[in-house]
Amino acid sequence: MNTIFAAPVFDATVIFEGKELFKGQGAARTWAEKLAKELETPIDVRKIGTGWALFGTVDGADCVWAIHGQRLKRMQAPE
Protein backbone atom coordinates (compact mmCIF):
# COMPACT_ATOMS: atom_id res chain seq x y z
CA MET A 1 0.00 0.00 0.00
CA ASN A 2 1.38 3.40 -0.97
CA THR A 3 -0.27 5.83 1.41
CA ILE A 4 -0.13 9.51 0.44
CA PHE A 5 -0.56 12.11 3.18
CA ALA A 6 -2.42 15.29 2.28
CA ALA A 7 -0.16 17.88 3.95
CA PRO A 8 2.11 19.52 1.34
CA VAL A 9 5.88 19.18 1.69
CA PHE A 10 7.52 22.46 0.70
CA ASP A 11 11.04 21.55 1.80
CA ALA A 12 14.07 21.20 -0.47
CA THR A 13 14.36 17.76 -2.05
CA VAL A 14 16.88 15.67 -3.97
CA ILE A 15 16.34 12.81 -6.39
CA PHE A 16 18.28 9.60 -5.67
CA GLU A 17 17.69 6.46 -7.73
CA GLY A 18 14.37 7.83 -8.94
CA LYS A 19 13.06 8.64 -5.46
CA GLU A 20 12.42 12.17 -4.22
CA LEU A 21 13.93 12.53 -0.75
CA PHE A 22 14.39 15.30 1.79
CA LYS A 23 17.57 17.26 1.12
CA GLY A 24 18.21 18.04 4.79
CA GLN A 25 18.08 15.95 7.94
CA GLY A 26 16.33 18.74 9.85
CA ALA A 27 13.39 18.91 7.45
CA ALA A 28 13.11 15.12 7.49
CA ARG A 29 13.05 15.14 11.32
CA THR A 30 10.27 17.74 11.35
CA TRP A 31 8.14 15.57 9.06
CA ALA A 32 9.02 12.43 11.05
CA GLU A 33 7.59 14.09 14.17
CA LYS A 34 4.38 15.03 12.33
CA LEU A 35 4.01 11.52 10.88
CA ALA A 36 4.71 9.92 14.27
CA LYS A 37 1.87 11.92 15.83
CA GLU A 38 -0.49 11.04 12.97
CA LEU A 39 0.28 7.30 13.06
CA GLU A 40 0.96 7.10 16.81
CA THR A 41 4.19 5.17 16.25
CA PRO A 42 7.90 6.10 16.38
CA ILE A 43 9.30 7.38 13.08
CA ASP A 44 13.02 7.82 12.44
CA VAL A 45 15.02 9.45 9.64
CA ARG A 46 17.84 7.77 7.74
CA LYS A 47 20.08 8.80 4.91
CA ILE A 48 19.55 7.11 1.56
CA GLY A 49 22.25 8.10 -0.91
CA THR A 50 22.15 11.90 -1.11
CA GLY A 51 18.87 12.43 0.72
CA TRP A 52 16.84 11.57 3.80
CA ALA A 53 13.73 9.38 4.17
CA LEU A 54 11.38 8.51 7.03
CA PHE A 55 11.36 4.99 8.49
CA GLY A 56 8.94 3.29 10.87
CA THR A 57 6.82 0.22 11.54
CA VAL A 58 3.06 0.24 10.92
CA ASP A 59 0.90 -2.79 11.72
CA GLY A 60 4.03 -4.91 12.05
CA ALA A 61 5.39 -3.96 8.61
CA ASP A 62 8.55 -1.91 8.06
CA CYS A 63 7.70 1.25 6.12
CA VAL A 64 9.64 3.98 4.33
CA TRP A 65 8.24 7.34 3.28
CA ALA A 66 9.64 9.70 0.67
CA ILE A 67 8.06 12.54 -1.29
CA HIS A 68 5.81 12.36 -4.33
CA GLY A 69 4.23 15.47 -5.82
CA GLN A 70 4.92 17.53 -2.68
CA ARG A 71 3.23 14.92 -0.48
CA LEU A 72 4.61 12.19 1.78
CA LYS A 73 4.25 8.81 0.13
CA ARG A 74 4.99 5.34 1.44
CA MET A 75 7.54 3.65 -0.84
CA GLN A 76 9.37 0.37 -1.22
CA ALA A 77 12.17 -0.04 1.29
CA PRO A 78 15.67 0.24 -0.25
CA GLU A 79 17.51 -3.06 -0.52
N, C-alpha and C positions, 0 to 999 in steps of 0.2 A: 504494500500500500504506500503510495506517495502522497502523504498529507501535505497540503499547502495551507499556510497560515495567512490570514487576511491582512495583518499589519504590514505596511510597506517598509522595506529595508532601504534606507537612503544613505548607507555607509559605502565607503570605497571598497571596490571588489577587485579580484584578480581571477583570471581564468587559468586553471591548471588541469590538464588532461580532460578538457571539455567540460569541466565543472566550475561554476562560478562560486568562489569562496570569499570570505571576508579578507580584506587586505591586512587589517591590523588585529592583534590579539585583544586589544581593549574593546573594540566594537563587537567582536565575537563574544567576549565575556558579558557585555551588556545584554546581548540577545539571548545568551545562555540563561541568564537570570530571569528574563521575561518568560522564556520557554519553560523553565523549571517551575515557575509559579503556575503557568497555564496547565501543565501536565501533572503537577504535584509529584515530581520525581527529580533527582539530581541530574543536572546536565553539565558536562565539562566541555572545554575547548581543546582541540589538538591541531597541530600543524600538519597540513597535507601539502607537500611540495612547497609552493610559494605562498600559500594562503592558509586560512584557519577555518575549521568546520566545527559544528556542535555535535557532541556524542552523548548518548544516554541509553537507558534501557526502558522500554515501554512494553507492558504486558509480557515480560520475560524475553523479549526480543531486543537485540542490540540494534540501535538506530543511529543514523548519521543524518544531519541536516546541513544543507548548503543553501544557495540562493537561486531562485529561478524567477525571472521577470519581476524583480524587486520584492519578492516574497520568500519566506523560508519554505523550503521544500525538503521532505524526507527523500534521501537518495540511497543508492546501493553503497554499502560499506566498501572502502578501498581494500584491495587484497594485499 
